[in-house]
């Protein structure tokens, strides 16, 4: 097996896969139904590569996402089912979930909503790590909901199909926390990674408008509508968008304690704010 793993590693490296050895091991471990640690032990014993391994490596070399080949993605403490039609959750989003969990931990039976839930990653992690929370997840895409439904069912999350811009009007002013990882890529900014550009759904990537900010703007406006005074909002975004997001929230006149947060790589990847009382002072135009 070790020889097959090394050959797979070379093939994946030549194809430009960022983590060729890790992916080679994960594909073999998936076929064998064992952990990577157990796989390494088997490789030392001279065990043969599993049936179908070469074909699966070929698929990965064509830059089909690893998670589509294994059918799963790990996110914090949960394992999600993923595949074509749904955005694969990223490690950096785990820090966004942590902000929600930290905020909700000090509340009695907090009411939380994830706008644009995709696979359900954030909603599942929050429901898993905040016992007693009442968690909602909103998603527009039929394909994404087909994955989110089974992922969220074990956690008792309320799943709602709808547009994040108009979601849950019957719950206005009642949430303690609103979180969103909306699409935010500008229309003309094609992702460099083939796994993203060719396999993640466009609906989950592009935020609308030349600057990609239509959906992030809508998420912020919806958060201001859904939150109770003193409620907490956090949204993921691209690093370069951090100043714009902070300026937009401040200009709305509804938010206090606007804060930019870094991911584990030190990049400005999310912004949070606390809802103040009163009516908005602007219509939410982009800051100049």
Secondary structure, 3 states (H helix, E strand, C coil): CHHHHHHHHHHHHHCCCCCHHHHHHHHHHHHHCCCHHHHHHHHHCCCCCCCCHHHHHHHHHCCCCHHHHHCEEEECCEEEECCCCCCCCCCCHHHHHHHHHHHHHCCCCCEEEEECCCCCHHHHHHHHHCCCCEEEEEECCHHHHHHHHHHHHCCCCEEEECCCCCCCHHHCCCEEEEEECCCCECCCCCCCCHHHHHHCCHHHCECCCCCCCHHHHHHHHHHHHHEEEEEEEEEECCHHHHHHHHHHHHHHCCEEEEEEEECCCCCEEEEEEEECCCCCCCCCCCCC
